[in-house]
Amino acid sequence: MERILIIGANGQIGSELVGALAAQHGEANVFAADIGATNVYHAKRYVQLDVLDKPRLESLVADERITQIYQLAALLSATGEQMPLKAWTLNMDGLLNILEVARERGEAGKPLRVFWPSSIAAFGPNTPPVNTPQYTVMDPTSIYGISKLAGERLCEYYFTKYGVDVRSIRYPGIISFKSPPGGGTTDYAIAIFHSALKGEPYECFLEAQTTLPMIYMPDAIRATIELMDAPAAKVAIRSSYNVAGVSFNPRELAEAIKRVLPAFEISYQPDSRQAIAATWPQSLDDSAATADWGWKAQIGITAMVADMLENIDVGLGQAA
């Protein structure tokens, strides 16, 4: 029986992962955790936890007999540029605490399986932008991307040196209707739907032709769980796997929305996030994930737009 701890459960991915894992393993076996006292998405089991508090983390893992940890707590790309030292501390020390707990538990004969998300932010201006290979130049320019590249190396190190069963995905931009934009460079692709459904024009902070890899949340959750459920022998890459969904730019997304809401209008006022996006890939080669554990995206832009417009709650608002 798996006992699962999801850290950063109030965030975009965590909020959806909790429900998916509870459906698979039972609500009593899934612990949602975040730094705030409030259980935002009403998980059955919620604990307040700062991932930087290693003694508290160790106690929780031992007391609740945790067998899997999903470490999702992080400061994202745009937010991280405003607070680079805080971003580095949270993103790196949080991961190190998890890896150390997993190492210690493994040495005690109580192994932990760990999931940690990397990102397309780990790539950079000298990375081949089209069909970006699994193994390629990685020269990130943001503190978020730098922390993700460093985190990938740490994950592989802890697997190679200590046998920690750590697994990772380089997420593209993730689009979902359950949570509001959270400070990422790709979050225009969520905020745009809020404006469209309110009948308001949307001013995009990226240029119209800025093509980026994206993935719809159901595909992202499925990829995560499929990777974690794969036999260890099938997981050949312990840094992080490329996983692709669908690539598009703001103009293409706006046109897809306008096919449903013809009155929708968009304008473009690029800000500092454009410089970050310009260093990221336009599309990803995820053939390694397909070959190793059978990954294949299922949701394209048309189906995604229809589902977002049907389900998004405009009361969530949108982040700057």
Phi, psi and omega per residue, in radians:
M1 nan 2.224 3.111
E2 -1.430 2.464 3.022
R3 -2.131 2.035 -2.854
I4 -2.044 2.316 3.062
L5 -2.006 2.179 3.120
I6 -1.980 1.924 -3.109
I7 -1.693 2.286 -2.977
G8 1.536 0.564 -3.008
A9 -1.237 -0.280 3.105
N10 -1.529 -0.007 -3.133
G11 -1.501 -3.064 -3.024
Q12 -1.064 -0.884 -3.128
I13 -1.317 -0.803 -3.081
G14 -1.017 -0.669 -3.097
S15 -1.058 -0.529 -3.138
E16 -1.662 -0.544 -3.128
L17 -1.169 -0.617 3.141
V18 -0.987 -0.868 -3.115
G19 -1.134 -0.707 -3.123
A20 -1.136 -0.739 -3.139
L21 -1.286 -0.571 3.068
A22 -1.122 -0.673 3.103
A23 -1.134 -0.565 -3.107
Q24 -1.446 -0.694 -2.996
H25 -1.990 -0.116 -3.094
G26 1.702 2.375 -3.079
E27 -1.009 -0.603 -3.081
A28 -1.209 -0.260 -3.066
N29 -1.840 0.106 -3.116
V30 -2.112 2.072 -3.115
F31 -1.871 2.037 3.035
A32 -1.512 2.388 -3.124
A33 -2.440 2.488 3.051
D34 -2.748 2.953 -3.052
I35 -1.277 -0.424 -3.126
G36 -1.457 2.737 3.130
A37 -1.310 -0.352 -3.041
T38 -1.565 2.281 3.056
N39 -1.514 1.561 -2.935
V40 -1.048 -0.714 -3.024
Y41 -1.873 0.312 2.946
H42 1.038 0.812 3.020
A43 -1.130 2.627 -3.121
K44 -1.086 -0.696 -3.136
R45 -2.189 2.093 -3.086
Y46 -2.324 2.387 3.065
V47 -2.290 2.494 3.055
Q48 -1.446 2.218 -3.053
L49 -2.640 2.298 2.948
D50 -1.713 2.044 -3.079
V51 -1.100 -0.289 3.093
L52 -1.409 -0.155 3.113
D53 -1.618 1.523 -3.031
K54 -1.140 -0.733 3.103
P55 -1.029 -0.720 3.106
R56 -1.138 -0.710 3.099
L57 -1.069 -0.807 -3.138
E58 -1.056 -0.749 -3.136
S59 -1.118 -0.754 -3.121
L60 -1.108 -0.790 -3.139
V61 -1.067 -0.755 -3.127
A62 -1.224 -0.833 -3.050
D63 -1.127 -0.643 -3.075
E64 -1.718 0.119 3.074
R65 0.939 0.848 -3.092
I66 -1.206 2.386 3.108
T67 -1.999 -0.327 3.112
Q68 -2.400 2.424 3.046
I69 -2.192 2.302 2.981
Y70 -1.893 1.922 -3.090
Q71 -1.701 1.708 -3.059
L72 -1.911 -0.105 -3.086
A73 -1.191 2.201 -3.114
A74 -2.910 2.793 2.858
L75 -1.688 2.298 -3.033
L76 -1.447 -3.080 -2.907
S77 -1.072 -0.991 -3.071
A78 -1.186 -0.733 3.107
T79 -1.123 -0.677 -3.132
G80 -1.094 -0.584 3.121
E81 -1.178 -0.435 3.095
Q82 -1.397 -0.468 -3.097
M83 -2.395 1.158 -2.983
P84 -1.090 -0.679 -3.131
L85 -1.193 -0.692 3.089
K86 -1.141 -0.709 3.127
A87 -1.084 -0.800 3.141
W88 -1.070 -0.802 -3.109
T89 -1.081 -0.859 -3.115
L90 -1.150 -0.858 -3.028
N91 -1.178 -0.663 -3.074
M92 -1.572 -0.867 -3.107
D93 -1.176 -0.574 3.067
G94 -1.072 -0.810 3.106
L95 -1.112 -0.777 -3.129
L96 -1.050 -0.699 3.102
N97 -1.053 -0.757 3.137
I98 -1.127 -0.807 -3.125
L99 -1.117 -0.660 3.112
E100 -1.177 -0.742 3.081
V101 -1.064 -0.746 3.125
A102 -1.112 -0.711 3.098
R103 -1.072 -0.826 -3.111
E104 -1.120 -0.711 3.134
R105 -1.167 -0.692 3.119
G106 -1.094 -0.725 3.128
E107 -1.166 -0.418 3.093
A108 -1.571 0.089 3.126
G109 1.397 0.333 3.128
K110 -2.217 1.256 -2.981
P111 -1.135 2.567 3.065
L112 -1.996 2.431 2.960
R113 -1.713 2.282 -3.014
V114 -2.075 2.365 2.938
F115 -2.006 2.327 3.088
W116 -2.393 2.282 -3.100
P117 -1.533 2.208 2.881
S118 -1.637 -2.850 -2.956
S119 -2.811 2.754 2.989
I120 -1.094 -0.247 3.069
A121 -1.127 -0.273 3.108
A122 -1.278 -0.235 3.053
F123 -1.487 3.117 -3.070
G124 -2.735 -2.932 -2.995
P125 -1.153 -0.364 3.123
N126 -1.765 0.106 3.027
T127 -1.332 2.367 3.029
P128 -0.994 2.122 -2.956
P129 -1.390 -0.413 -3.070
V130 -1.844 2.237 -3.108
N131 0.919 0.878 -3.078
T132 -0.917 2.165 -3.082
P133 -1.194 2.821 3.040
Q134 -1.047 -0.773 3.124
Y135 -1.968 2.074 -3.040
T136 -2.846 -3.103 3.030
V137 -1.116 2.334 3.090
M138 -2.302 1.879 -3.103
D139 -2.375 1.182 -3.065
P140 -1.076 2.620 -3.104
T141 -1.927 -0.216 3.116
S142 -1.760 2.719 3.114
I143 -1.119 -0.577 3.077
Y144 -1.092 -0.853 3.135
G145 -1.116 -0.694 3.114
I146 -1.087 -0.731 3.119
S147 -1.157 -0.596 3.118
K148 -1.210 -0.724 3.095
L149 -1.112 -0.788 3.098
A150 -1.073 -0.685 3.123
G151 -1.115 -0.668 3.082
E152 -1.054 -0.745 3.141
R153 -1.161 -0.666 3.095
L154 -1.116 -0.733 -3.138
C155 -1.052 -0.831 3.140
E156 -1.140 -0.655 3.108
Y157 -1.059 -0.827 -3.100
Y158 -1.197 -0.519 3.042
F159 -1.233 -0.837 -3.059
T160 -1.190 -0.750 -3.042
K161 -1.485 -0.645 -3.012
Y162 -2.070 -0.105 3.133
G163 1.337 0.307 3.119
V164 -1.174 2.226 -3.120
D165 -1.423 1.368 -3.106
V166 -1.866 2.431 -3.061
R167 -2.346 2.618 -3.020
S168 -2.688 2.650 3.051
I169 -2.176 2.395 2.936
R170 -1.469 1.645 -3.096
Y171 -1.180 2.382 2.839
P172 -1.249 -3.010 2.996
G173 -1.088 2.282 -3.088
I174 -1.803 2.280 -3.109
I175 -1.971 2.277 3.133
S176 -2.664 2.780 3.130
F177 -1.775 -0.169 -3.012
K178 -1.349 -0.648 -3.100
S179 -2.117 2.690 -3.121
P180 -1.338 2.947 3.062
P181 -0.959 2.521 -2.994
G182 -2.204 0.414 3.057
G183 1.751 0.342 3.129
G184 -1.779 2.765 -3.130
T185 -1.189 -0.477 3.129
T186 -1.566 0.068 -3.026
D187 -1.253 -0.123 3.014
Y188 -1.003 -0.540 -3.060
A189 -1.298 -0.085 2.948
I190 -1.822 -0.822 -3.108
A191 -1.019 -0.585 -3.104
I192 -1.061 -0.596 3.141
F193 -1.231 -0.639 3.092
H194 -1.051 -0.811 3.137
S195 -1.120 -0.773 -3.101
A196 -1.046 -0.749 -3.102
L197 -1.317 -0.392 3.053
K198 -1.439 -0.103 -3.081
G199 1.310 0.418 -3.110
E200 -1.883 2.601 2.997
P201 -1.201 2.696 3.138
Y202 -2.036 2.245 3.057
E203 -1.720 1.934 -3.033
C204 -1.504 2.398 -3.125
F205 -1.526 0.030 3.017
L206 -2.006 2.767 3.072
E207 -1.226 2.703 -3.014
A208 -1.010 -0.603 -3.027
Q209 -1.725 0.282 -3.110
T210 -1.383 1.632 -3.124
T211 -1.439 2.284 -3.139
L212 -2.384 2.661 3.023
P213 -1.257 2.377 3.121
M214 -2.301 2.885 3.036
I215 -2.611 2.423 3.107
Y216 -1.411 2.522 -2.983
M217 -0.920 -0.766 3.128
P218 -1.013 -0.655 3.069
D219 -1.185 -0.693 -3.138
A220 -1.113 -0.743 3.126
I221 -1.156 -0.745 3.138
R222 -1.096 -0.745 3.113
A223 -1.047 -0.762 -3.113
T224 -1.073 -0.842 -3.100
I225 -1.219 -0.681 3.105
E226 -1.076 -0.706 3.097
L227 -1.135 -0.780 -3.113
M228 -1.203 -0.489 3.130
D229 -1.490 -0.211 -3.096
A230 -1.163 2.503 3.037
P231 -1.008 2.497 -3.081
A232 -0.966 -0.587 -3.119
A233 -1.156 -0.369 3.135
K234 -1.482 -0.235 -3.073
V235 -1.637 1.551 -3.044
A236 -1.451 -0.367 -3.081
I237 -1.912 2.102 -3.101
R238 -1.945 0.110 2.947
S239 -1.470 -1.334 3.060
S240 -2.983 2.460 -3.133
Y241 -1.549 2.362 2.838
N242 -1.097 2.311 3.003
V243 -2.352 2.191 -3.085
A244 -1.918 2.596 3.001
G245 -2.043 -1.571 3.127
V246 -2.500 2.463 3.116
S247 -1.827 2.412 3.063
F248 -2.793 2.949 3.072
N249 -1.997 2.984 -3.097
P250 -1.002 -0.656 3.137
R251 -1.130 -0.750 3.138
E252 -1.137 -0.689 3.104
L253 -1.152 -0.747 3.119
A254 -1.069 -0.694 3.129
E255 -1.150 -0.642 3.091
A256 -1.153 -0.653 3.089
I257 -1.196 -0.714 -3.116
K258 -1.137 -0.420 3.072
R259 -1.171 -0.400 3.091
V260 -1.752 -0.684 -3.130
L261 -2.141 1.465 -2.998
P262 -1.041 -0.418 -3.093
A263 -1.409 -0.140 -3.090
F264 -1.106 2.413 3.123
E265 -2.221 2.541 3.120
I266 -2.325 2.521 3.010
S267 -2.283 2.976 -3.020
Y268 -2.258 2.189 3.097
Q269 -2.416 1.397 -3.052
P270 -1.044 2.450 3.072
D271 -2.157 -2.724 -3.042
S272 -1.079 -0.403 -3.139
R273 -1.203 -0.411 3.099
Q274 -1.099 -0.687 3.135
A275 -1.119 -0.612 3.083
I276 -1.200 -0.856 -3.086
A277 -1.064 -0.576 -3.099
A278 -1.142 -0.311 -3.139
T279 -1.660 -0.034 -3.054
W280 -1.695 2.800 3.125
P281 -1.134 2.847 3.020
Q282 -1.723 -0.472 3.108
S283 -2.741 2.769 -3.021
L284 -2.151 2.495 2.965
D285 -1.588 1.898 -3.127
D286 -1.915 0.496 -3.096
S287 -1.132 -0.471 3.096
A288 -1.147 -0.730 3.095
A289 -1.133 -0.661 3.100
T290 -1.122 -0.804 -3.099
A291 -1.193 -0.678 -3.015
D292 -1.419 -0.782 -3.063
W293 -2.397 0.353 2.903
G294 1.403 0.360 -3.088
W295 -1.167 2.418 2.994
K296 -2.740 2.187 3.109
A297 -1.160 2.639 -3.099
Q298 -2.126 -0.329 -2.947
I299 -2.000 2.120 3.103
G300 -1.689 -3.088 -3.016
I301 -1.153 -0.671 -3.096
T302 -1.134 -0.828 3.123
A303 -1.146 -0.664 3.126
M304 -1.101 -0.816 -3.135
V305 -1.067 -0.773 3.138
A306 -1.067 -0.750 -3.110
D307 -1.225 -0.701 3.104
M308 -1.084 -0.819 -3.108
L309 -1.149 -0.493 3.138
E310 -1.377 -0.550 -2.930
N311 -1.970 -0.300 -3.011
I312 -1.169 2.497 3.115
D313 -1.761 1.836 -3.076
V314 -1.169 -0.250 3.082
G315 -1.198 -0.253 3.100
L316 -1.175 -0.420 -3.117
G317 1.336 -3.013 3.130
Q318 -2.469 2.526 -3.118
A319 -1.450 2.704 3.078
A320 -1.259 nan nan
